[in-house]
Every structure is written in structure tokens, then in C-alpha cells.
Amino acid sequence: MEYEKEKIVRHFREKLEEHREGPQAHSWRSIDSQRLRFEVLAEVGDLRDKAILDVGCGLGDFYGFLKEKGVEVRYAGYDIVPEMISEARKRHPDGEFLVRDILTEDPAKRYDYVFSSGINNIRTSRNQVVIEHLMKRMFEFCTRGVAVNMLSSCAEVKDESSYYATPEDLLSLGLSLTGKTILRHDYKPNDFTLYLYKK
């Protein structure tokens, strides 16, 4: 699939070089907003002892969040930025971290739950196409469900470099994949999460 991969890789390399750690290395503004998003993602289902895939895992912060909460999972994280994966392996040697592009490469196996947090927030010329392809791929490779969050077009203040998805459009996309779709727009005015279920 064609998309502006190099632009995205360059953006996150620069963020990592500038911040080295924390939510700013992932282009999130604060630890509180990052943790709130993780809380909502983790509410997709009972994750204990489940195999999960974190698409666009960055430094593995979602894995660290789950461990801090005492939620034991069989974790794999994929990212297209090699430097992020190298750093994630240092921070979480018990996790599986791979440089892999789920838009063009199949995962090694199926996972109970597949997650993505902010993977499509950088504005490009193909955001909507990427979202549609990404969600279909994530749903294809899960056995139980998908949880994905994005910046919302309902945000009162917008950054020109960021992409804000339309919640209604993504809900329709989710419903085209499964009747068991939930839209969460109740935790931040500028953000929403979708749950898609197979069971």
C-alpha cells in the first residue's frame, strides 16, 4: 500500500531524538493524556493472559502501562521506526518488539486483541485511506477484538500538522466490518476510541 511512510518515520525519529522518552516522544502532549488513552484502550475486554499486538508501539509505553496495572499479557509490539523498536527492547526486554509495517506485512500469527494508539495522527495526503486499510488489517488479525484511538474532528482547537478523523465515518467503517462496534467519545473532547469485536 502506498502512503507517506518516510514522512512518518522522519517525524518520530525527530521526536525521539528531541525527547528520548515519555509521551512527547510519541507526539502526545502529556503523561496524563497518554495514560487516559491507555485506560480506555484497555477497557476493550479482559486482557489477562491474552495475546495482544500493539501496532505503532513506539517505546512500548502501552506494555509498560499494562505491567504497572498488573495485567499479564503475551505482548508483541510493531513499529516502522527502527530506533523506537531498539529503545523499546532495552526498556522492556520481556516483550517482543519487531520492525514491521502491518499495512504491507502480515503479522507472525493471530492475536486475541490488536491495539493502535495515535498511529494516524500525523497529517498526510492519505490519512483516510490509511485508516480504512489499517482497521481492516487489524480486524483481520485479531481473534477477539480491536481497540484504536484517534484525534477527533470534534476538537475545538486543532493543530495544522495533525489529522483529525470524523467519528461518524469511523463508526460506519467499524460497522461495515462487524455489528459489534462501540464508539467511545466520552473521555476527551478531542479524541475517540473504537472497539471492534469478533466474539
Beta strands, then each sheet from edge to edge (+ up, - down):
strand 1: 51-55
strand 2: 74-79
strand 3: 96-99
strand 4: 111-117
strand 5: 142-151
strand 6: 181-184
strand 7: 191-197
sheet 1: 3+ 2+ 1+ 4+ 5+ 7- 6+
end
